[in-house]
C-alpha cells in the first residue's frame, strides 16, 4: 500500500500531509467504523477483513 492509498483510506486527500495527531485521530475513527466486535455475527467476516486493512495502515 502506498502512502496516498493509506491517506485516502483514512479520509485524507491523496496529496495531503496530515500530522501525526491527525493520522492517529483518523485511524481511531476508522477502527470504530470497522471493528469486528461492533458488527452482528452475519457481517463479522466483512468487518474483520476491513479491520485487517486498517492494521496495514498502522504499519505505514
Rosetta blueprint (number, residue, H / E / L):
1 X L
2 X L
3 X H
4 X H
5 X H
6 X H
7 X H
8 X H
9 X H
10 X L
11 X L
12 X L
13 X L
14 X L
15 X L
16 X L
17 X L
18 X L
19 X L
20 X H
21 X H
22 X H
23 X H
24 X H
25 X H
26 X H
27 X H
28 X H
29 X H
30 X H
31 X H
32 X H
33 X H
34 X H
35 X L
36 X H
37 X H
38 X H
39 X L
40 X L
41 X H
42 X H
43 X H
44 X H
45 X H
46 X H
47 X H
48 X H
49 X H
50 X H
51 X H
52 X H
53 X H
54 X H
55 X H
56 X H
57 X H
58 X H
59 X H
60 X L
